[in-house]
Amino acid sequence: MANNGAASTPPMVVTFVVEDDANEKIESEYVEATDIRMFECMTGMMEDIRARAPFYKDDWSRPKSILTVINATAFAFVVQLIPGLIFAELLDRETKGSLAVAETLLSAGIIGIIYALISGQPLVLLGITGPVAILLGTSYSLAEKFDSDYWPFFFWLCMWTALLHFLTAVCGIVNFVWKITPFTTQIFEFFIAISFIYESVRDLVAPLHLRDTGEEYNEERGAGYATLLLGIATFYICWTLHFAETWVYMTRQVRTFLTSYNMAIAVIIVTALSYLPGVDQANNGHGGIERVHVKAPWDWQPTDQNRSWVTNPLDGIGARGVFGSLFPAFMLYLLFFIDHNISSILTQAPKFNLKKPSAFHWDFFCLGVTIIPCAIMGLPPGSGLIPQAPLHTRALSTREHVMINGVRQEITTHVEEQRWSALFQAALMFLALALFSIIALIPKGALFGTFFYLGVGALYGNDIWAHLSLCTMLAKKRPNIPIVREVKWRTVQIFTAIQVACAGLIFGIAQFVEWGYVFPALVCACVPFSKYVLVRLFSKEDLKYLDPVGESEEEYLVERKEMHEATRRPSIDSVDIALPGWSEFHAHRPDDHHPVEVQDMPTKTEEGASTLIHRNVQQN
């Protein structure tokens, strides 16, 4: 868009020419803007379709490494299944059994298959996220306030959300995501981290009945302590294996396996421990350890036996309820806008060196399409997963270690850009539905312990937490990183205090206020706050380090490496060992993903395949 009335810079037409081993060339054009364009009807979507359509057949071709795709499929399934069960338990409690494990896994399977088939970038994985579970839970009671039954109200909530997705994609509003800076994403991640930690601790401690007295609570209290110990054990195993790649024991392949599948390993071990004699003191079905609440075997019917799989949108709801559902729908839309687009950006981060173009507008349109079957069937809608989607890309990549600026870093030399892994991991969700007899064995303590691990992992990789950690250090012990070296420490403390206050406000409203479903709007409000308020409180020079909009991948990795060394964490080869979250998002513009050079740029990949990216500048 034009700035201050000036004419916008003419776009560049980028031609992608991919040459495979059979010397067959696939060409597509992508109009690469030099500024952020919005409110141009259909422009972004048509550019995305023209850019990705020529590669659709190639997405289904035989991968160069079938074993890599199989491994990535299994990995993606596991890292989505365990958190999915956690969020399903959260939904089950908050919606009084209306949305539970069956609906969550069925949704992940259906929307995952649809997205893998029609999306522009199939590497992005869809599923139910923690923020979505929180929002749907807090908005559950709204139906009664509008004198409506829940399921038709939920239908219209989803349909309004889908419509907003379509309008956003068609009008090019997706480009607004490039205005989001680390100030907002760090607050969002910090909010999610403390929400996960709070809810997991709450669910682990609640069965102890610490405020209640009386012998009638003794049986439940005994089972509660067993659940608490199982949760602690799960967290300990997850966190220990999280750093397995830093060990000096065993082969690198074994260490990588332990790190990649740490959650599944922990849940399996703790589930086995829960069946040791004396651990589960159930007596005729009473007083025992609580386990995942599913009907085993599943009869393929909704958890709510009073409804069918097809919702009648006009039964039990009036015009007041139809239009009243627009408000929570707008909140869900805002949440998806942030969650999905940042997940998509992280999945296609420059460090992965992807060869095929992105399709942000078309992908957001496709996300809206996936919401429609959720509305009809009464399933929780999903969006791009963080960190599962970026980890999926990493699992499909071939990597090597090099020295850059004196720091040993991991670079990606090749990624299997195809649709099979996303499609099959979604299809495996239907297998999980058929294995409810096994899922029913998992103690809830194992899920809550994993939930706590996800919260601590997100906190561990968050820059706000890193800055809070620096506040506990002596000045002479702080690492010599740019934010310490170039910015006055009092300024850093004030900036961090503002972020903590914003995250705390969002957390308090989301968790303890009746209208907590408005928290996505509060997150989005951080964007104009950073643009119009922070610039008045801090100098531009300070904001270059406090809110680094254009920080390069190399600068970020070097800073994170120095931070790890200063805080004496285990030595690591790559920051990817920490759970990647929103803090890795540095507002890379579309042209940052494809640096402009007006010349042919050959890039060698594995097994002799080569890619030529021809860039021609055309003045319009």
Phi, psi and omega per residue, in radians:
M1 nan 2.714 -3.140
A2 -1.261 2.579 3.116
N3 -1.963 2.253 3.094
N4 0.969 0.596 3.082
G5 1.451 -0.074 -3.139
A6 -1.340 2.672 3.111
A7 -1.180 2.499 -3.126
S8 -1.249 2.651 3.135
T9 -1.199 2.337 -3.127
P10 -1.025 2.471 -3.134
P11 -1.308 2.875 3.078
M12 -1.925 2.427 3.093
V13 -1.662 1.992 -3.122
V14 -1.747 2.184 3.104
T15 -1.805 2.101 3.103
F16 -1.670 2.193 3.084
V17 -2.179 1.881 3.140
V18 -1.792 2.175 -3.136
E19 -1.942 2.076 -3.102
D20 -1.637 -2.982 -3.078
D21 -1.148 -0.451 -3.137
A22 -1.518 0.191 3.136
N23 1.061 0.470 3.061
E24 -1.649 2.251 -3.080
K25 -1.731 2.366 3.068
I26 -2.052 2.121 -3.072
E27 -2.010 2.551 2.996
S28 -2.676 2.731 3.126
E29 -1.979 2.509 3.129
Y30 -2.400 2.121 3.133
V31 -1.425 2.001 -3.037
E32 -1.808 1.904 -3.085
A33 -1.365 2.581 3.070
T34 -1.640 -0.030 2.993
D35 -2.444 3.085 -3.082
I36 -1.552 2.016 -3.113
R37 -1.830 2.283 3.097
M38 -2.359 2.850 3.084
F39 1.075 0.600 2.997
E40 -1.898 1.855 -2.983
C41 -1.039 2.143 3.037
M42 1.182 -0.125 -3.057
T43 -1.070 -0.917 -3.104
G44 -1.097 -0.736 -3.132
M45 -1.126 -0.762 -3.130
M46 -1.145 -0.664 3.088
E47 -1.113 -0.712 3.121
D48 -1.110 -0.757 -3.124
I49 -1.135 -0.764 3.120
R50 -1.112 -0.587 -3.102
A51 -1.318 -0.695 -3.018
R52 -1.645 -0.459 -3.065
A53 -0.962 -0.747 3.142
P54 -1.098 -0.325 -3.099
F55 -1.683 -0.022 -3.038
Y56 -1.094 -0.787 3.123
K57 -1.110 -0.692 3.140
D58 -1.151 -0.503 3.107
D59 -1.087 -0.434 -3.128
W60 -1.743 0.029 -3.119
S61 -1.275 2.958 -3.116
R62 -1.133 2.188 3.116
P63 -1.144 2.726 3.091
K64 -1.180 -0.563 3.115
S65 -2.283 1.740 -3.140
I66 -1.126 -0.625 -3.137
L67 -1.082 -0.674 3.108
T68 -1.098 -0.731 3.139
V69 -1.161 -0.715 3.117
I70 -1.102 -0.773 3.131
N71 -1.108 -0.739 3.131
A72 -1.142 -0.613 3.108
T73 -1.117 -0.844 3.129
A74 -1.096 -0.731 -3.140
F75 -1.111 -0.806 -3.128
A76 -1.089 -0.664 3.127
F77 -1.113 -0.796 -3.095
V78 -1.170 -0.803 -3.071
V79 -1.269 -0.219 3.028
Q80 -1.677 -0.579 -3.070
L81 -1.155 -0.856 -3.064
I82 -1.098 -0.913 3.068
P83 -1.073 -0.573 3.113
G84 -1.059 -0.710 3.092
L85 -1.136 -0.644 3.131
I86 -1.110 -0.861 -3.109
F87 -1.221 -0.484 3.068
A88 -1.148 -0.700 3.075
E89 -1.106 -0.679 3.096
L90 -1.108 -0.793 3.117
L91 -1.124 -0.700 -3.133
D92 -1.008 -0.760 -3.125
R93 -1.253 -0.784 -3.029
E94 -1.284 -0.508 -3.122
T95 -1.813 0.222 3.082
K96 0.987 0.718 3.053
G97 1.514 0.021 3.139
S98 -1.237 -0.744 3.073
L99 -2.063 2.111 -3.050
A100 -2.429 -2.715 -3.042
V101 -1.086 -0.786 -3.093
A102 -1.042 -0.833 -3.127
E103 -1.149 -0.645 -3.111
T104 -1.170 -0.825 -3.125
L105 -1.216 -0.665 3.107
L106 -1.117 -0.709 3.091
S107 -1.080 -0.817 -3.134
A108 -1.025 -0.662 3.131
G109 -1.213 -0.814 -3.076
I110 -1.184 -0.891 -3.089
I111 -1.210 -0.534 3.107
G112 -1.158 -0.717 3.121
I113 -1.173 -0.801 3.139
I114 -1.032 -0.806 -3.089
Y115 -1.174 -0.670 3.123
A116 -1.126 -0.513 -3.096
L117 -1.432 -0.653 -2.957
I118 -2.032 -0.171 -3.055
S119 -1.269 2.862 3.057
G120 -1.402 -0.740 3.128
Q121 -1.981 1.687 -3.052
P122 -1.343 -0.092 3.135
L123 -1.250 -0.337 3.120
V124 -1.290 2.226 3.119
L125 -1.679 2.390 3.096
L126 -1.809 2.579 3.084
G127 -3.106 -3.104 3.140
I128 -1.489 2.205 -3.116
T129 -1.802 2.882 3.109
G130 -1.033 -0.828 3.111
P131 -1.030 -0.641 3.116
V132 -1.145 -0.744 3.114
A133 -1.074 -0.718 3.115
I134 -1.115 -0.776 -3.097
L135 -1.165 -0.818 -3.139
L136 -1.122 -0.581 3.108
G137 -1.191 -0.778 -3.109
T138 -1.258 -0.399 -3.120
S139 -1.636 0.027 -3.071
Y140 -1.058 -0.703 -3.062
S141 -1.341 -0.104 -3.101
L142 -1.140 -0.561 -3.087
A143 -1.003 -0.741 -3.140
E144 -1.103 -0.630 -3.122
K145 -1.175 -0.407 3.106
F146 -1.802 0.324 3.090
D147 0.935 0.785 -3.083
S148 -2.235 2.661 2.940
D149 -1.246 2.700 -3.012
Y150 -1.184 -0.754 -2.983
W151 -1.216 -0.760 3.027
P152 -1.139 -0.583 3.071
F153 -1.112 -0.739 3.112
F154 -1.137 -0.649 3.109
F155 -1.020 -0.873 -3.095
W156 -1.239 -0.549 3.048
L157 -1.019 -0.803 -3.136
C158 -1.217 -0.689 -3.110
M159 -1.170 -0.706 3.066
W160 -1.081 -0.712 3.130
T161 -1.081 -0.762 3.119
A162 -1.086 -0.744 3.133
L163 -1.068 -0.724 3.107
L164 -1.119 -0.618 3.063
H165 -1.092 -0.784 -3.122
F166 -1.087 -0.808 -3.131
L167 -1.096 -0.693 3.141
T168 -1.112 -0.776 -3.127
A169 -1.192 -0.748 -3.101
V170 -1.153 -0.673 -3.077
C171 -1.543 0.016 3.091
G172 1.318 0.302 -3.107
I173 -1.253 -0.234 3.104
V174 -0.973 -0.521 -3.122
N175 -1.095 -0.240 3.106
F176 -1.083 -0.407 -3.106
V177 -1.074 -0.427 -3.141
W178 -1.288 -0.133 3.069
K179 -1.562 -0.144 3.125
I180 -1.360 2.291 -3.098
T181 -1.950 2.954 3.116
P182 -0.986 -0.454 3.096
F183 -0.945 -0.794 -3.116
T184 -1.325 -0.793 -3.077
T185 -1.155 -0.617 3.096
Q186 -1.163 -0.685 3.086
I187 -1.123 -0.759 3.140
F188 -1.052 -0.826 -3.128
E189 -1.153 -0.701 3.124
F190 -1.110 -0.704 3.082
F191 -1.075 -0.813 3.137
I192 -1.107 -0.729 -3.117
A193 -1.063 -0.856 -3.112
I194 -1.243 -0.474 3.062
S195 -1.173 -0.788 3.114
F196 -1.069 -0.790 -3.121
I197 -1.111 -0.789 -3.128
Y198 -1.083 -0.832 -3.059
E199 -1.219 -0.620 3.114
S200 -1.189 -0.766 3.103
V201 -1.122 -0.728 3.121
R202 -1.032 -0.786 -3.105
D203 -1.261 -0.478 3.095
L204 -1.347 -0.564 -3.061
V205 -1.564 -0.500 -3.057
A206 -0.946 -0.747 -3.120
P207 -1.164 -0.157 -3.122
L208 -1.365 -0.304 3.128
H209 0.886 0.913 -3.059
L210 -1.121 -0.454 -3.118
R211 -1.658 -0.071 -3.087
D212 -1.786 2.606 3.077
T213 -2.184 2.764 -3.141
G214 2.143 2.575 -3.092
E215 -1.214 -0.387 -3.102
E216 -1.123 -0.296 -3.139
Y217 -1.635 -0.057 -3.024
N218 -1.107 -0.753 -3.135
E219 -1.108 -0.824 3.135
E220 -1.132 -0.642 -3.127
R221 -1.163 -0.669 3.101
G222 -1.108 -0.774 3.089
A223 -1.148 -0.577 3.122
G224 -1.133 -0.710 3.107
Y225 -1.164 -0.643 3.079
A226 -1.114 -0.721 3.097
T227 -1.102 -0.721 3.122
L228 -1.078 -0.770 3.137
L229 -1.139 -0.672 3.095
L230 -1.139 -0.666 3.096
G231 -1.123 -0.756 3.113
I232 -1.104 -0.734 3.125
A233 -1.095 -0.703 3.125
T234 -1.104 -0.806 3.117
F235 -1.060 -0.753 -3.105
Y236 -1.078 -0.771 -3.140
I237 -1.158 -0.789 3.128
C238 -1.025 -0.826 -3.064
W239 -1.213 -0.654 3.114
T240 -1.141 -0.827 -3.134
L241 -1.247 -0.370 3.093
H242 -0.990 -0.552 -3.123
F243 -1.820 0.337 -3.087
A244 -1.066 -0.532 -3.128
E245 -1.171 -0.247 3.119
T246 -1.587 -0.105 -3.104
W247 -1.222 2.778 3.045
V248 -1.757 -0.014 -3.126
Y249 -1.641 2.721 3.065
M250 1.095 3.044 -3.116
T251 -1.401 2.846 -3.131
R252 -1.101 -0.626 -3.136
Q253 -1.106 -0.720 3.132
V254 -1.173 -0.744 3.140
R255 -1.101 -0.716 3.112
T256 -1.113 -0.703 3.113
F257 -1.083 -0.777 -3.126
L258 -1.107 -0.688 3.122
T259 -1.212 -0.746 -3.064
S260 -1.177 -0.660 -3.044
Y261 -1.932 0.516 -3.062
N262 -1.073 -0.679 -3.120
M263 -1.162 -0.776 3.136
A264 -1.124 -0.738 3.128
I265 -1.075 -0.771 -3.127
A266 -1.103 -0.766 -3.123
V267 -1.130 -0.711 3.133
I268 -1.120 -0.802 -3.121
I269 -1.103 -0.825 -3.087
V270 -1.199 -0.627 3.073
T271 -1.078 -0.739 3.090
A272 -1.107 -0.727 3.128
L273 -1.091 -0.582 -3.091
S274 -1.183 -0.261 3.138
Y275 -1.769 0.087 3.045
L276 -1.160 2.572 3.134
P277 -0.982 2.285 3.090
G278 1.632 -0.228 -3.123
V279 -1.401 -0.881 3.137
D280 -1.705 1.877 -3.070
Q281 -1.663 0.728 3.136
A282 -1.160 2.430 -3.140
N283 -2.262 1.795 -3.094
N284 0.974 0.696 3.102
G285 1.455 0.075 -3.111
H286 -2.082 2.563 3.045
G287 1.310 0.174 -3.118
G288 -1.595 3.064 3.110
I289 -1.159 2.332 3.087
E290 -1.257 2.371 3.119
R291 -2.136 3.016 -3.090
V292 -0.980 2.253 -3.053
H293 -1.518 1.700 3.056
V294 -2.435 2.739 3.069
K295 -1.577 1.963 -3.056
A296 -2.025 2.264 -0.172
P297 -1.256 2.676 -3.093
W298 -1.254 2.407 -3.125
D299 -1.652 0.215 3.109
W300 1.067 0.556 3.060
Q301 -2.034 2.735 3.125
P302 -1.050 2.678 3.089
T303 -1.076 -0.701 3.048
D304 -1.392 1.824 -3.052
Q305 -1.218 -0.149 -3.105
N306 -1.576 0.179 3.133
R307 -2.406 2.930 3.068
S308 -1.899 3.119 -3.128
W309 -1.321 -0.224 3.131
V310 -1.974 2.103 -3.088
T311 -1.538 2.318 3.014
N312 -1.479 1.926 -3.015
P313 -1.256 -0.184 -3.082
L314 -1.956 -0.006 -3.106
D315 -1.665 2.059 3.084
G316 1.491 0.359 3.130
I317 -2.619 2.490 3.087
G318 -1.903 -3.065 -3.129
A319 -1.063 -0.591 3.130
R320 -1.095 -0.705 3.125
G321 -1.255 -0.667 3.140
V322 -1.049 -0.858 -3.104
F323 -1.416 -0.417 3.075
G324 -1.179 -0.486 3.125
S325 -1.262 -0.190 -3.131
L326 -1.138 -0.582 -3.092
F327 -1.175 -0.925 3.064
P328 -1.116 -0.486 3.076
A329 -1.118 -0.698 3.115
F330 -1.141 -0.646 3.086
M331 -1.129 -0.741 3.117
L332 -1.137 -0.670 3.087
Y333 -1.077 -0.783 3.115
L334 -1.066 -0.711 3.136
L335 -1.122 -0.780 3.112
F336 -1.129 -0.648 -3.128
F337 -1.035 -0.778 3.136
I338 -1.287 -0.920 -3.022
D339 -1.061 -0.886 -3.024
H340 -1.246 -0.789 -3.078
N341 -1.177 -0.658 3.098
I342 -1.221 -0.655 3.042
S343 -1.043 -0.736 3.123
S344 -1.131 -0.709 3.137
I345 -1.151 -0.761 3.131
L346 -1.146 -0.618 3.122
T347 -1.146 -0.533 -3.126
Q348 -1.911 0.525 -3.103
A349 -1.025 2.612 -3.123
P350 -0.957 -0.509 -3.089
K351 -1.139 -0.328 3.141
F352 -1.483 -0.226 3.087
N353 0.927 0.833 3.120
L354 -1.181 2.557 -3.061
K355 -1.703 -0.334 -3.095
K356 -1.767 2.600 -3.045
P357 -1.232 2.825 3.100
S358 -1.487 3.007 -3.134
A359 -2.666 1.104 -2.997
F360 -1.109 -0.722 -3.113
H361 -1.190 -0.835 -3.133
W362 -1.123 -0.681 3.138
D363 -1.118 -0.662 3.121
F364 -1.213 -0.591 3.033
F365 -1.103 -0.774 3.130
C366 -1.113 -0.611 3.076
L367 -1.069 -0.688 3.063
G368 -1.087 -0.645 3.104
V369 -1.079 -0.697 -3.112
T370 -1.173 -0.354 -3.119
I371 -1.316 -0.453 -3.073
I372 -1.086 -0.887 3.085
P373 -1.081 -0.495 3.073
C374 -1.147 -0.670 3.107
A375 -1.134 -0.775 -3.079
I376 -1.181 -0.735 -3.026
M377 -1.647 -0.099 -3.117
G378 1.258 0.852 -3.129
L379 -2.034 2.572 3.102
P380 -1.194 2.227 3.121
P381 -1.274 2.723 -3.122
G382 -2.224 2.980 3.125
S383 -2.480 -3.035 3.131
G384 -1.053 2.395 -3.047
L385 -1.622 2.423 3.015
I386 -2.221 2.170 0.154
P387 -1.685 0.137 -3.004
Q388 -1.052 -0.722 -3.093
A389 -1.120 -0.866 3.070
P390 -1.075 -0.614 3.112
L391 -1.183 -0.519 3.063
H392 -1.105 -0.788 3.080
T393 -1.070 -0.742 -3.136
R394 -1.105 -0.657 3.127
A395 -1.166 -0.423 3.132
L396 -1.557 0.002 -3.012
S397 -1.743 2.725 2.963
T398 -1.864 2.238 -2.996
R399 -2.202 2.732 3.005
E400 -2.510 2.795 -3.099
H401 -1.809 2.353 3.120
V402 -2.373 2.865 3.076
M403 -1.685 2.104 3.103
I404 -2.209 2.103 -3.113
N405 0.940 0.639 3.102
G406 1.368 0.097 -3.135
V407 -2.022 2.266 3.110
R408 -1.307 2.025 -3.054
Q409 -2.209 2.731 3.132
E410 -1.708 2.197 3.110
I411 -2.066 2.643 3.140
T412 -1.678 2.219 3.134
T413 -1.759 -0.376 -3.119
H414 -2.838 2.499 3.064
V415 -2.273 2.339 3.073
E416 -1.340 1.642 -3.109
E417 -1.533 1.671 -3.068
Q418 -2.594 3.117 -3.085
R419 -1.891 -0.179 -3.007
W420 -1.116 -0.785 -3.051
S421 -1.125 -0.755 3.116
A422 -1.146 -0.672 -3.140
L423 -1.157 -0.824 -3.068
F424 -1.242 -0.623 3.119
Q425 -1.157 -0.575 3.073
A426 -1.220 -0.699 3.121
A427 -1.118 -0.550 3.132
L428 -1.152 -0.326 3.075
M429 -1.107 -0.543 3.080
F430 -1.219 -0.570 3.032
L431 -1.123 -0.698 3.105
A432 -1.076 -0.638 3.110
L433 -1.119 -0.553 3.129
A434 -1.399 -0.153 -3.099
L435 -1.928 0.588 3.138
F436 -1.069 -0.466 3.122
S437 -1.097 -0.555 3.102
I438 -1.428 -0.749 -3.141
I439 -1.067 -0.579 -3.131
A440 -1.152 -0.243 3.131
L441 -1.390 -0.334 -3.021
I442 -1.265 2.186 3.075
P443 -1.257 2.526 3.142
K444 -1.091 -0.489 3.103
G445 -1.034 -0.618 3.109
A446 -1.151 -0.684 3.126
L447 -1.214 -0.736 -3.140
F448 -1.173 -0.605 3.066
G449 -1.144 -0.681 3.072
T450 -1.178 -0.657 3.084
F451 -1.034 -0.772 3.109
F452 -1.102 -0.681 3.105
Y453 -1.090 -0.733 3.120
L454 -1.093 -0.685 3.111
G455 -1.165 -0.794 3.126
V456 -1.147 -0.679 3.119
G457 -1.105 -0.723 3.095
A458 -1.160 -0.651 3.120
L459 -1.175 -0.691 -3.094
Y460 -1.104 -0.582 -3.126
G461 -1.667 0.180 -3.059
N462 -1.660 2.389 -3.100
D463 -1.196 -0.536 3.094
I464 -1.091 -0.787 3.109
W465 -1.115 -0.656 3.105
A466 -1.090 -0.717 3.124
H467 -1.209 -0.639 3.064
L468 -1.122 -0.646 3.098
S469 -1.128 -0.678 3.121
L470 -1.112 -0.515 -3.136
C471 -1.145 -0.393 -3.137
T472 -1.521 -0.096 -3.115
M473 -1.570 2.666 2.943
L474 -1.178 2.588 -3.074
A475 -0.961 -0.706 -3.090
K476 -1.301 -0.230 -3.135
K477 -1.656 -0.148 -3.112
R478 -1.209 2.509 -3.116
P479 -1.166 2.687 -3.113
N480 -1.504 1.061 3.129
I481 -1.722 2.824 -3.034
P482 -0.941 -0.740 -3.063
I483 -1.158 -0.496 3.083
V484 -1.448 -0.644 -3.045
R485 -1.361 -0.626 -2.960
E486 -1.825 -0.260 -3.054
V487 -2.082 2.425 3.074
K488 -1.060 2.403 -3.032
W489 -1.126 -0.573 3.077
R490 -1.076 -0.640 3.102
T491 -1.146 -0.743 3.101
V492 -1.069 -0.730 -3.140
Q493 -1.115 -0.725 3.129
I494 -1.146 -0.777 3.138
F495 -1.070 -0.794 3.136
T496 -1.133 -0.674 3.115
A497 -1.092 -0.672 3.091
I498 -1.106 -0.763 3.131
Q499 -1.113 -0.764 3.130
V500 -1.105 -0.705 3.123
A501 -1.112 -0.738 3.118
C502 -1.116 -0.814 3.133
A503 -1.112 -0.702 3.118
G504 -1.128 -0.679 3.101
L505 -1.116 -0.804 3.128
I506 -1.092 -0.760 3.132
F507 -1.084 -0.804 -3.119
G508 -1.083 -0.736 3.136
I509 -1.206 -0.738 -3.108
A510 -1.145 -0.596 -3.014
Q511 -1.693 -0.564 -2.920
F512 -2.129 0.042 -3.114
V513 -2.007 2.495 -3.083
E514 -1.045 -0.608 -3.139
W515 -1.694 0.691 -3.099
G516 -1.130 -0.240 -3.136
Y517 -1.190 -0.061 3.137
V518 -1.499 0.043 -3.035
F519 -1.057 -0.526 3.074
P520 -1.060 -0.608 3.110
A521 -1.153 -0.614 3.107
L522 -1.180 -0.660 3.082
V523 -1.105 -0.796 3.132
C524 -1.128 -0.528 3.133
A525 -1.135 -0.335 3.101
C526 -1.172 -0.420 -3.124
V527 -1.170 -0.981 3.085
P528 -1.144 -0.499 3.093
F529 -1.072 -0.761 3.135
S530 -1.209 -0.551 -3.072
K531 -1.378 -0.619 -3.005
Y532 -1.966 -0.364 -3.106
V533 -1.802 -0.830 -3.108
L534 -1.048 -0.625 -3.118
V535 -1.150 -0.332 3.099
R536 -1.583 -0.370 -3.112
L537 -1.617 -0.482 -3.075
F538 -2.265 2.651 3.121
S539 -1.305 2.777 3.115
K540 -1.070 -0.639 3.137
E541 -1.122 -0.707 3.123
D542 -1.206 -0.698 -3.123
L543 -1.163 -0.404 3.059
K544 -1.047 -0.502 -3.135
Y545 -1.814 -0.542 -3.136
L546 -1.377 -0.657 -3.110
D547 -2.313 1.236 -2.949
P548 -1.310 1.562 -3.089
V549 -1.067 -0.767 -3.034
G550 -1.919 0.449 -3.118
E551 -1.068 2.330 -3.117
S552 -1.324 2.812 3.123
E553 -1.061 -0.714 -3.118
E554 -1.125 -0.759 3.140
E555 -1.093 -0.707 -3.131
Y556 -1.145 -0.777 -3.128
L557 -1.115 -0.734 3.122
V558 -1.074 -0.768 -3.127
E559 -1.121 -0.744 3.135
R560 -1.148 -0.658 3.111
K561 -1.084 -0.806 3.133
E562 -1.114 -0.638 3.132
M563 -1.128 -0.760 3.126
H564 -1.088 -0.749 -3.126
E565 -1.139 -0.676 -3.098
A566 -1.201 -0.611 -3.126
T567 -1.565 0.086 3.032
R568 1.048 0.707 2.995
R569 -1.366 2.897 3.112
P570 -0.989 2.527 -3.140
S571 -1.121 2.336 -3.119
I572 -2.330 2.745 3.141
D573 -1.543 -0.444 -3.062
S574 -2.634 2.552 3.101
V575 -1.225 -0.159 3.136
D576 -1.138 -0.240 3.137
I577 -1.177 -0.508 3.036
A578 -1.347 2.668 3.130
L579 -1.075 1.997 -3.137
P580 -1.257 2.310 -3.121
G581 -2.318 -2.772 -3.069
W582 -1.150 -0.392 -3.104
S583 -1.139 -0.327 3.101
E584 -1.344 -0.173 -3.114
F585 -1.409 2.107 -3.113
H586 -2.079 0.532 3.050
A587 0.955 0.789 3.056
H588 -1.141 2.221 3.075
R589 -1.244 2.813 3.135
P590 -0.938 -0.653 -3.125
D591 -1.278 -0.253 3.054
D592 -1.244 -0.480 3.140
H593 -1.281 -0.485 -3.131
H594 -2.294 1.403 -3.088
P595 -0.926 2.384 -3.022
V596 -1.462 2.161 2.972
E597 -2.441 2.147 -3.064
V598 -1.440 1.182 3.116
Q599 -2.944 2.915 3.085
D600 -1.288 2.405 -3.123
M601 -2.187 1.666 3.113
P602 -1.311 2.372 3.100
T603 -2.230 2.009 -3.132
K604 -1.382 2.352 3.047
T605 -2.083 -2.990 -3.072
E606 -1.208 2.797 2.974
E607 0.979 0.536 3.004
G608 1.438 -0.101 3.134
A609 -1.229 2.578 -3.141
S610 -2.354 2.687 3.134
T611 -2.230 2.292 3.061
L612 -2.023 2.159 3.092
I613 -1.908 1.892 -3.138
H614 -1.617 2.244 -3.118
R615 -2.109 2.064 3.141
N616 -2.114 2.204 3.133
V617 -1.547 2.141 3.110
Q618 -2.116 2.215 3.083
Q619 -1.458 2.227 3.131
N620 -1.695 nan nan
